[in-house]
Amino acid sequence: MTNQRSKQVGTHWVCEIVRRRVDETVAKSIDRRVNRAVRTSIWNQLDAASAWNMLLRFDALEIK
Protein backbone atom coordinates (compact mmCIF):
# COMPACT_ATOMS: atom_id res chain seq x y z
CA MET A 1 0.00 0.00 0.00
CA THR A 2 1.42 3.37 -0.95
CA ASN A 3 1.84 6.12 1.60
CA GLN A 4 -0.86 8.22 -0.09
CA ARG A 5 -3.30 5.31 -0.13
CA SER A 6 -2.54 4.61 3.52
CA LYS A 7 -3.37 8.23 4.38
CA GLN A 8 -6.64 7.99 2.43
CA VAL A 9 -7.68 4.85 4.27
CA GLY A 10 -6.76 6.40 7.62
CA THR A 11 -8.65 9.59 6.83
CA HIS A 12 -11.72 7.66 5.73
CA TRP A 13 -11.62 5.74 9.01
CA VAL A 14 -11.31 8.96 11.03
CA CYS A 15 -14.15 10.62 9.09
CA GLU A 16 -16.37 7.63 9.81
CA ILE A 17 -15.59 7.76 13.55
CA VAL A 18 -16.23 11.52 13.69
CA ARG A 19 -19.48 11.21 11.77
CA ARG A 20 -20.66 8.42 14.07
CA ARG A 21 -19.73 10.34 17.23
CA VAL A 22 -21.44 13.53 16.04
CA ASP A 23 -24.49 11.48 15.08
CA GLU A 24 -24.64 9.79 18.51
CA THR A 25 -24.08 13.03 20.42
CA VAL A 26 -26.74 14.94 18.51
CA ALA A 27 -29.18 12.03 18.77
CA LYS A 28 -28.74 11.94 22.56
CA SER A 29 -29.28 15.68 22.88
CA ILE A 30 -32.51 15.68 20.86
CA ASP A 31 -33.56 12.22 22.07
CA ARG A 32 -34.16 10.76 18.62
CA ARG A 33 -32.32 9.56 15.54
CA VAL A 34 -30.60 12.11 13.40
CA ASN A 35 -32.16 12.71 10.02
CA ARG A 36 -30.30 11.11 7.10
CA ALA A 37 -29.91 14.51 5.43
CA VAL A 38 -28.14 15.84 8.53
CA ARG A 39 -25.81 12.84 8.65
CA THR A 40 -25.02 13.29 4.95
CA SER A 41 -24.36 16.99 5.51
CA ILE A 42 -21.95 16.22 8.35
CA TRP A 43 -20.14 13.65 6.19
CA ASN A 44 -19.88 15.99 3.19
CA GLN A 45 -18.41 18.82 5.28
CA LEU A 46 -15.59 16.70 6.68
CA ASP A 47 -12.22 16.99 5.05
CA ALA A 48 -9.05 15.35 6.27
CA ALA A 49 -7.87 18.24 8.44
CA SER A 50 -11.22 18.91 10.08
CA ALA A 51 -11.87 15.21 10.70
CA TRP A 52 -8.54 14.67 12.46
CA ASN A 53 -9.01 17.91 14.42
CA MET A 54 -12.51 16.90 15.53
CA LEU A 55 -11.33 13.43 16.52
CA LEU A 56 -8.63 14.95 18.72
CA ARG A 57 -11.19 17.27 20.31
CA PHE A 58 -13.60 14.39 20.95
CA ASP A 59 -10.81 12.46 22.63
CA ALA A 60 -9.89 15.52 24.69
CA LEU A 61 -13.53 15.90 25.77
CA GLU A 62 -13.79 12.14 26.28
CA ILE A 63 -16.82 11.85 24.02
CA LYS A 64 -16.74 8.22 23.07
PyMOL Python script that loads the backbone (N, CA, C, O; Angstrom):
from pymol import cmd

cmd.read_pdbstr("""\
ATOM      1  N   MET A   1       0.850  -1.173   0.000  1.00  0.00           N
ATOM      2  CA  MET A   1       0.000   0.000   0.000  1.00  0.00           C
ATOM      3  C   MET A   1       0.898   1.239   0.000  1.00  0.00           C
ATOM      4  O   MET A   1       1.838   1.334   0.790  1.00  0.00           O
ATOM      5  N   THR A   2       0.607   2.162  -0.870  1.00  0.00           N
ATOM      6  CA  THR A   2       1.416   3.374  -0.946  1.00  0.00           C
ATOM      7  C   THR A   2       1.118   4.269   0.246  1.00  0.00           C
ATOM      8  O   THR A   2       0.094   4.122   0.913  1.00  0.00           O
ATOM      9  N   ASN A   3       2.023   5.191   0.499  1.00  0.00           N
ATOM     10  CA  ASN A   3       1.839   6.121   1.605  1.00  0.00           C
ATOM     11  C   ASN A   3       0.572   6.946   1.415  1.00  0.00           C
ATOM     12  O   ASN A   3      -0.180   7.165   2.366  1.00  0.00           O
ATOM     13  N   GLN A   4       0.333   7.407   0.178  1.00  0.00           N
ATOM     14  CA  GLN A   4      -0.856   8.216  -0.090  1.00  0.00           C
ATOM     15  C   GLN A   4      -2.119   7.397   0.144  1.00  0.00           C
ATOM     16  O   GLN A   4      -3.072   7.886   0.748  1.00  0.00           O
ATOM     17  N   ARG A   5      -2.132   6.173  -0.323  1.00  0.00           N
ATOM     18  CA  ARG A   5      -3.303   5.309  -0.128  1.00  0.00           C
ATOM     19  C   ARG A   5      -3.520   5.031   1.359  1.00  0.00           C
ATOM     20  O   ARG A   5      -4.658   4.995   1.828  1.00  0.00           O
ATOM     21  N   SER A   6      -2.448   4.840   2.081  1.00  0.00           N
ATOM     22  CA  SER A   6      -2.535   4.615   3.523  1.00  0.00           C
ATOM     23  C   SER A   6      -3.176   5.810   4.218  1.00  0.00           C
ATOM     24  O   SER A   6      -4.006   5.648   5.113  1.00  0.00           O
ATOM     25  N   LYS A   7      -2.783   7.013   3.799  1.00  0.00           N
ATOM     26  CA  LYS A   7      -3.372   8.228   4.375  1.00  0.00           C
ATOM     27  C   LYS A   7      -4.853   8.320   4.045  1.00  0.00           C
ATOM     28  O   LYS A   7      -5.650   8.728   4.890  1.00  0.00           O
ATOM     29  N   GLN A   8      -5.232   7.944   2.819  1.00  0.00           N
ATOM     30  CA  GLN A   8      -6.639   7.995   2.426  1.00  0.00           C
ATOM     31  C   GLN A   8      -7.472   7.037   3.267  1.00  0.00           C
ATOM     32  O   GLN A   8      -8.561   7.390   3.720  1.00  0.00           O
ATOM     33  N   VAL A   9      -6.969   5.837   3.473  1.00  0.00           N
ATOM     34  CA  VAL A   9      -7.684   4.846   4.272  1.00  0.00           C
ATOM     35  C   VAL A   9      -7.810   5.338   5.708  1.00  0.00           C
ATOM     36  O   VAL A   9      -8.878   5.230   6.312  1.00  0.00           O
ATOM     37  N   GLY A  10      -6.727   5.875   6.255  1.00  0.00           N
ATOM     38  CA  GLY A  10      -6.761   6.399   7.616  1.00  0.00           C
ATOM     39  C   GLY A  10      -7.729   7.548   7.761  1.00  0.00           C
ATOM     40  O   GLY A  10      -8.465   7.621   8.745  1.00  0.00           O
ATOM     41  N   THR A  11      -7.741   8.451   6.789  1.00  0.00           N
ATOM     42  CA  THR A  11      -8.645   9.594   6.827  1.00  0.00           C
ATOM     43  C   THR A  11     -10.090   9.140   6.707  1.00  0.00           C
ATOM     44  O   THR A  11     -10.960   9.670   7.399  1.00  0.00           O
ATOM     45  N   HIS A  12     -10.360   8.178   5.851  1.00  0.00           N
ATOM     46  CA  HIS A  12     -11.723   7.663   5.728  1.00  0.00           C
ATOM     47  C   HIS A  12     -12.184   7.082   7.062  1.00  0.00           C
ATOM     48  O   HIS A  12     -13.318   7.307   7.485  1.00  0.00           O
ATOM     49  N   TRP A  13     -11.310   6.342   7.714  1.00  0.00           N
ATOM     50  CA  TRP A  13     -11.617   5.736   9.005  1.00  0.00           C
ATOM     51  C   TRP A  13     -11.917   6.810  10.043  1.00  0.00           C
ATOM     52  O   TRP A  13     -12.874   6.683  10.807  1.00  0.00           O
ATOM     53  N   VAL A  14     -11.105   7.872  10.079  1.00  0.00           N
ATOM     54  CA  VAL A  14     -11.312   8.965  11.026  1.00  0.00           C
ATOM     55  C   VAL A  14     -12.616   9.688  10.729  1.00  0.00           C
ATOM     56  O   VAL A  14     -13.368  10.001  11.651  1.00  0.00           O
ATOM     57  N   CYS A  15     -12.896   9.958   9.463  1.00  0.00           N
ATOM     58  CA  CYS A  15     -14.149  10.619   9.093  1.00  0.00           C
ATOM     59  C   CYS A  15     -15.351   9.798   9.548  1.00  0.00           C
ATOM     60  O   CYS A  15     -16.336  10.353  10.036  1.00  0.00           O
ATOM     61  N   GLU A  16     -15.274   8.502   9.392  1.00  0.00           N
ATOM     62  CA  GLU A  16     -16.369   7.626   9.808  1.00  0.00           C
ATOM     63  C   GLU A  16     -16.566   7.688  11.319  1.00  0.00           C
ATOM     64  O   GLU A  16     -17.703   7.754  11.786  1.00  0.00           O
ATOM     65  N   ILE A  17     -15.492   7.668  12.085  1.00  0.00           N
ATOM     66  CA  ILE A  17     -15.594   7.761  13.548  1.00  0.00           C
ATOM     67  C   ILE A  17     -16.198   9.100  13.958  1.00  0.00           C
ATOM     68  O   ILE A  17     -17.091   9.147  14.805  1.00  0.00           O
ATOM     69  N   VAL A  18     -15.716  10.182  13.364  1.00  0.00           N
ATOM     70  CA  VAL A  18     -16.225  11.515  13.694  1.00  0.00           C
ATOM     71  C   VAL A  18     -17.703  11.609  13.350  1.00  0.00           C
ATOM     72  O   VAL A  18     -18.499  12.097  14.153  1.00  0.00           O
ATOM     73  N   ARG A  19     -18.075  11.146  12.165  1.00  0.00           N
ATOM     74  CA  ARG A  19     -19.480  11.207  11.772  1.00  0.00           C
ATOM     75  C   ARG A  19     -20.349  10.436  12.755  1.00  0.00           C
ATOM     76  O   ARG A  19     -21.412  10.911  13.155  1.00  0.00           O
ATOM     77  N   ARG A  20     -19.901   9.253  13.144  1.00  0.00           N
ATOM     78  CA  ARG A  20     -20.662   8.421  14.073  1.00  0.00           C
ATOM     79  C   ARG A  20     -20.788   9.085  15.446  1.00  0.00           C
ATOM     80  O   ARG A  20     -21.854   9.054  16.061  1.00  0.00           O
ATOM     81  N   ARG A  21     -19.693   9.684  15.920  1.00  0.00           N
ATOM     82  CA  ARG A  21     -19.727  10.342  17.233  1.00  0.00           C
ATOM     83  C   ARG A  21     -20.630  11.570  17.221  1.00  0.00           C
ATOM     84  O   ARG A  21     -21.386  11.794  18.167  1.00  0.00           O
ATOM     85  N   VAL A  22     -20.557  12.366  16.158  1.00  0.00           N
ATOM     86  CA  VAL A  22     -21.441  13.528  16.042  1.00  0.00           C
ATOM     87  C   VAL A  22     -22.886  13.057  15.994  1.00  0.00           C
ATOM     88  O   VAL A  22     -23.747  13.618  16.671  1.00  0.00           O
ATOM     89  N   ASP A  23     -23.152  12.044  15.208  1.00  0.00           N
ATOM     90  CA  ASP A  23     -24.489  11.477  15.079  1.00  0.00           C
ATOM     91  C   ASP A  23     -25.019  11.038  16.441  1.00  0.00           C
ATOM     92  O   ASP A  23     -26.145  11.380  16.804  1.00  0.00           O
ATOM     93  N   GLU A  24     -24.224  10.284  17.196  1.00  0.00           N
ATOM     94  CA  GLU A  24     -24.642   9.785  18.509  1.00  0.00           C
ATOM     95  C   GLU A  24     -24.862  10.921  19.497  1.00  0.00           C
ATOM     96  O   GLU A  24     -25.830  10.905  20.258  1.00  0.00           O
ATOM     97  N   THR A  25     -23.970  11.905  19.489  1.00  0.00           N
ATOM     98  CA  THR A  25     -24.078  13.027  20.423  1.00  0.00           C
ATOM     99  C   THR A  25     -25.318  13.860  20.141  1.00  0.00           C
ATOM    100  O   THR A  25     -26.050  14.222  21.062  1.00  0.00           O
ATOM    101  N   VAL A  26     -25.556  14.164  18.874  1.00  0.00           N
ATOM    102  CA  VAL A  26     -26.744  14.943  18.507  1.00  0.00           C
ATOM    103  C   VAL A  26     -28.005  14.148  18.811  1.00  0.00           C
ATOM    104  O   VAL A  26     -28.976  14.703  19.325  1.00  0.00           O
ATOM    105  N   ALA A  27     -28.004  12.869  18.505  1.00  0.00           N
ATOM    106  CA  ALA A  27     -29.176  12.029  18.768  1.00  0.00           C
ATOM    107  C   ALA A  27     -29.510  12.004  20.259  1.00  0.00           C
ATOM    108  O   ALA A  27     -30.683  12.055  20.630  1.00  0.00           O
ATOM    109  N   LYS A  28     -28.503  11.928  21.104  1.00  0.00           N
ATOM    110  CA  LYS A  28     -28.738  11.943  22.557  1.00  0.00           C
ATOM    111  C   LYS A  28     -29.335  13.269  22.990  1.00  0.00           C
ATOM    112  O   LYS A  28     -30.250  13.303  23.813  1.00  0.00           O
ATOM    113  N   SER A  29     -28.825  14.359  22.442  1.00  0.00           N
ATOM    114  CA  SER A  29     -29.281  15.677  22.885  1.00  0.00           C
ATOM    115  C   SER A  29     -30.709  15.975  22.438  1.00  0.00           C
ATOM    116  O   SER A  29     -31.424  16.697  23.132  1.00  0.00           O
ATOM    117  N   ILE A  30     -31.138  15.441  21.305  1.00  0.00           N
ATOM    118  CA  ILE A  30     -32.513  15.682  20.861  1.00  0.00           C
ATOM    119  C   ILE A  30     -33.407  14.473  21.099  1.00  0.00           C
ATOM    120  O   ILE A  30     -34.592  14.495  20.768  1.00  0.00           O
ATOM    121  N   ASP A  31     -32.837  13.421  21.673  1.00  0.00           N
ATOM    122  CA  ASP A  31     -33.564  12.220  22.072  1.00  0.00           C
ATOM    123  C   ASP A  31     -34.274  11.523  20.908  1.00  0.00           C
ATOM    124  O   ASP A  31     -35.377  11.001  21.069  1.00  0.00           O
ATOM    125  N   ARG A  32     -33.646  11.520  19.755  1.00  0.00           N
ATOM    126  CA  ARG A  32     -34.159  10.756  18.617  1.00  0.00           C
ATOM    127  C   ARG A  32     -33.066  10.612  17.574  1.00  0.00           C
ATOM    128  O   ARG A  32     -32.018  11.252  17.662  1.00  0.00           O
ATOM    129  N   ARG A  33     -33.314   9.779  16.601  1.00  0.00           N
ATOM    130  CA  ARG A  33     -32.322   9.563  15.543  1.00  0.00           C
ATOM    131  C   ARG A  33     -32.127  10.812  14.709  1.00  0.00           C
ATOM    132  O   ARG A  33     -33.047  11.606  14.507  1.00  0.00           O
ATOM    133  N   VAL A  34     -30.926  10.961  14.240  1.00  0.00           N
ATOM    134  CA  VAL A  34     -30.599  12.108  13.400  1.00  0.00           C
ATOM    135  C   VAL A  34     -31.059  11.821  11.972  1.00  0.00           C
ATOM    136  O   VAL A  34     -30.854  10.730  11.439  1.00  0.00           O
ATOM    137  N   ASN A  35     -31.673  12.811  11.381  1.00  0.00           N
ATOM    138  CA  ASN A  35     -32.163  12.712  10.016  1.00  0.00           C
ATOM    139  C   ASN A  35     -31.024  12.354   9.067  1.00  0.00           C
ATOM    140  O   ASN A  35     -29.894  12.810   9.241  1.00  0.00           O
ATOM    141  N   ARG A  36     -31.327  11.538   8.069  1.00  0.00           N
ATOM    142  CA  ARG A  36     -30.301  11.113   7.102  1.00  0.00           C
ATOM    143  C   ARG A  36     -29.660  12.303   6.397  1.00  0.00           C
ATOM    144  O   ARG A  36     -28.460  12.293   6.126  1.00  0.00           O
ATOM    145  N   ALA A  37     -30.455  13.324   6.101  1.00  0.00           N
ATOM    146  CA  ALA A  37     -29.912  14.510   5.427  1.00  0.00           C
ATOM    147  C   ALA A  37     -28.872  15.207   6.298  1.00  0.00           C
ATOM    148  O   ALA A  37     -27.876  15.721   5.789  1.00  0.00           O
ATOM    149  N   VAL A  38     -29.101  15.224   7.613  1.00  0.00           N
ATOM    150  CA  VAL A  38     -28.143  15.843   8.528  1.00  0.00           C
ATOM    151  C   VAL A  38     -26.863  15.026   8.569  1.00  0.00           C
ATOM    152  O   VAL A  38     -25.767  15.585   8.538  1.00  0.00           O
ATOM    153  N   ARG A  39     -26.994  13.698   8.638  1.00  0.00           N
ATOM    154  CA  ARG A  39     -25.812  12.835   8.647  1.00  0.00           C
ATOM    155  C   ARG A  39     -25.010  13.014   7.365  1.00  0.00           C
ATOM    156  O   ARG A  39     -23.781  13.074   7.406  1.00  0.00           O
ATOM    157  N   THR A  40     -25.689  13.098   6.237  1.00  0.00           N
ATOM    158  CA  THR A  40     -25.015  13.289   4.953  1.00  0.00           C
ATOM    159  C   THR A  40     -24.309  14.637   4.921  1.00  0.00           C
ATOM    160  O   THR A  40     -23.193  14.748   4.412  1.00  0.00           O
ATOM    161  N   SER A  41     -24.960  15.658   5.464  1.00  0.00           N
ATOM    162  CA  SER A  41     -24.362  16.987   5.505  1.00  0.00           C
ATOM    163  C   SER A  41     -23.088  16.988   6.345  1.00  0.00           C
ATOM    164  O   SER A  41     -22.083  17.584   5.958  1.00  0.00           O
ATOM    165  N   ILE A  42     -23.137  16.318   7.497  1.00  0.00           N
ATOM    166  CA  ILE A  42     -21.946  16.215   8.348  1.00  0.00           C
ATOM    167  C   ILE A  42     -20.824  15.541   7.575  1.00  0.00           C
ATOM    168  O   ILE A  42     -19.691  16.022   7.562  1.00  0.00           O
ATOM    169  N   TRP A  43     -21.145  14.421   6.931  1.00  0.00           N
ATOM    170  CA  TRP A  43     -20.138  13.653   6.188  1.00  0.00           C
ATOM    171  C   TRP A  43     -19.525  14.494   5.072  1.00  0.00           C
ATOM    172  O   TRP A  43     -18.308  14.489   4.886  1.00  0.00           O
ATOM    173  N   ASN A  44     -20.366  15.217   4.328  1.00  0.00           N
ATOM    174  CA  ASN A  44     -19.880  15.995   3.188  1.00  0.00           C
ATOM    175  C   ASN A  44     -19.005  17.174   3.609  1.00  0.00           C
ATOM    176  O   ASN A  44     -18.170  17.630   2.828  1.00  0.00           O
ATOM    177  N   GLN A  45     -19.185  17.669   4.823  1.00  0.00           N
ATOM    178  CA  GLN A  45     -18.411  18.820   5.279  1.00  0.00           C
ATOM    179  C   GLN A  45     -17.066  18.433   5.873  1.00  0.00           C
ATOM    180  O   GLN A  45     -16.224  19.295   6.124  1.00  0.00           O
ATOM    181  N   LEU A  46     -16.860  17.138   6.097  1.00  0.00           N
ATOM    182  CA  LEU A  46     -15.592  16.702   6.677  1.00  0.00           C
ATOM    183  C   LEU A  46     -14.516  16.614   5.604  1.00  0.00           C
ATOM    184  O   LEU A  46     -14.710  15.987   4.564  1.00  0.00           O
ATOM    185  N   ASP A  47     -13.405  17.238   5.864  1.00  0.00           N
ATOM    186  CA  ASP A  47     -12.224  16.992   5.051  1.00  0.00           C
ATOM    187  C   ASP A  47     -11.180  16.395   5.985  1.00  0.00           C
ATOM    188  O   ASP A  47     -11.429  16.258   7.183  1.00  0.00           O
ATOM    189  N   ALA A  48     -10.056  16.050   5.470  1.00  0.00           N
ATOM    190  CA  ALA A  48      -9.051  15.351   6.274  1.00  0.00           C
ATOM    191  C   ALA A  48      -8.643  16.158   7.506  1.00  0.00           C
ATOM    192  O   ALA A  48      -8.603  15.623   8.613  1.00  0.00           O
ATOM    193  N   ALA A  49      -8.345  17.424   7.320  1.00  0.00           N
ATOM    194  CA  ALA A  49      -7.869  18.239   8.442  1.00  0.00           C
ATOM    195  C   ALA A  49      -8.940  18.397   9.505  1.00  0.00           C
ATOM    196  O   ALA A  49      -8.662  18.241  10.693  1.00  0.00           O
ATOM    197  N   SER A  50     -10.166  18.706   9.091  1.00  0.00           N
ATOM    198  CA  SER A  50     -11.223  18.907  10.083  1.00  0.00           C
ATOM    199  C   SER A  50     -11.585  17.611  10.789  1.00  0.00           C
ATOM    200  O   SER A  50     -11.899  17.624  11.979  1.00  0.00           O
ATOM    201  N   ALA A  51     -11.546  16.498  10.079  1.00  0.00           N
ATOM    202  CA  ALA A  51     -11.872  15.214  10.702  1.00  0.00           C
ATOM    203  C   ALA A  51     -10.859  14.857  11.783  1.00  0.00           C
ATOM    204  O   ALA A  51     -11.237  14.473  12.890  1.00  0.00           O
ATOM    205  N   TRP A  52      -9.569  14.982  11.463  1.00  0.00           N
ATOM    206  CA  TRP A  52      -8.541  14.671  12.462  1.00  0.00           C
ATOM    207  C   TRP A  52      -8.636  15.628  13.637  1.00  0.00           C
ATOM    208  O   TRP A  52      -8.491  15.211  14.786  1.00  0.00           O
ATOM    209  N   ASN A  53      -8.879  16.908  13.367  1.00  0.00           N
ATOM    210  CA  ASN A  53      -9.006  17.910  14.422  1.00  0.00           C
ATOM    211  C   ASN A  53     -10.193  17.589  15.329  1.00  0.00           C
ATOM    212  O   ASN A  53     -10.077  17.661  16.553  1.00  0.00           O
ATOM    213  N   MET A  54     -11.327  17.238  14.738  1.00  0.00           N
ATOM    214  CA  MET A  54     -12.510  16.902  15.530  1.00  0.00           C
ATOM    215  C   MET A  54     -12.277  15.646  16.352  1.00  0.00           C
ATOM    216  O   MET A  54     -12.705  15.574  17.504  1.00  0.00           O
ATOM    217  N   LEU A  55     -11.607  14.658  15.780  1.00  0.00           N
ATOM    218  CA  LEU A  55     -11.335  13.430  16.525  1.00  0.00           C
ATOM    219  C   LEU A  55     -10.469  13.731  17.747  1.00  0.00           C
ATOM    220  O   LEU A  55     -10.718  13.198  18.828  1.00  0.00           O
ATOM    221  N   LEU A  56      -9.470  14.568  17.587  1.00  0.00           N
ATOM    222  CA  LEU A  56      -8.629  14.945  18.722  1.00  0.00           C
ATOM    223  C   LEU A  56      -9.435  15.684  19.778  1.00  0.00           C
ATOM    224  O   LEU A  56      -9.228  15.475  20.974  1.00  0.00           O
ATOM    225  N   ARG A  57     -10.348  16.541  19.352  1.00  0.00           N
ATOM    226  CA  ARG A  57     -11.188  17.265  20.312  1.00  0.00           C
ATOM    227  C   ARG A  57     -12.143  16.319  21.024  1.00  0.00           C
ATOM    228  O   ARG A  57     -12.352  16.449  22.230  1.00  0.00           O
ATOM    229  N   PHE A  58     -12.723  15.374  20.303  1.00  0.00           N
ATOM    230  CA  PHE A  58     -13.602  14.394  20.946  1.00  0.00           C
ATOM    231  C   PHE A  58     -12.838  13.626  22.009  1.00  0.00           C
ATOM    232  O   PHE A  58     -13.334  13.419  23.117  1.00  0.00           O
ATOM    233  N   ASP A  59     -11.624  13.203  21.665  1.00  0.00           N
ATOM    234  CA  ASP A  59     -10.811  12.464  22.626  1.00  0.00           C
ATOM    235  C   ASP A  59     -10.473  13.337  23.830  1.00  0.00           C
ATOM    236  O   ASP A  59     -10.458  12.854  24.963  1.00  0.00           O
ATOM    237  N   ALA A  60     -10.203  14.609  23.593  1.00  0.00           N
ATOM    238  CA  ALA A  60      -9.895  15.523  24.692  1.00  0.00           C
ATOM    239  C   ALA A  60     -11.110  15.722  25.589  1.00  0.00           C
ATOM    240  O   ALA A  60     -10.972  15.863  26.804  1.00  0.00           O
ATOM    241  N   LEU A  61     -12.293  15.735  24.996  1.00  0.00           N
ATOM    242  CA  LEU A  61     -13.531  15.901  25.765  1.00  0.00           C
ATOM    243  C   LEU A  61     -14.061  14.575  26.298  1.00  0.00           C
ATOM    244  O   LEU A  61     -15.038  14.538  27.046  1.00  0.00           O
ATOM    245  N   GLU A  62     -13.408  13.499  25.905  1.00  0.00           N
ATOM    246  CA  GLU A  62     -13.792  12.140  26.284  1.00  0.00           C
ATOM    247  C   GLU A  62     -15.209  11.805  25.838  1.00  0.00           C
ATOM    248  O   GLU A  62     -15.976  11.187  26.577  1.00  0.00           O
ATOM    249  N   ILE A  63     -15.544  12.220  24.623  1.00  0.00           N
ATOM    250  CA  ILE A  63     -16.823  11.849  24.017  1.00  0.00           C
ATOM    251  C   ILE A  63     -16.559  10.591  23.216  1.00  0.00           C
ATOM    252  O   ILE A  63     -15.955  10.638  22.144  1.00  0.00           O
ATOM    253  N   LYS A  64     -17.006   9.495  23.730  1.00  0.00           N
ATOM    254  CA  LYS A  64     -16.737   8.222  23.072  1.00  0.00           C
ATOM    255  C   LYS A  64     -17.996   7.402  22.967  1.00  0.00           C
ATOM    256  O   LYS A  64     -17.967   6.290  22.439  1.00  0.00           O
TER     257      LYS A  64
END
""", "prot")
cmd.dss("prot")
cmd.show_as("cartoon", "prot")
cmd.util.cbc("prot")
cmd.orient("prot")
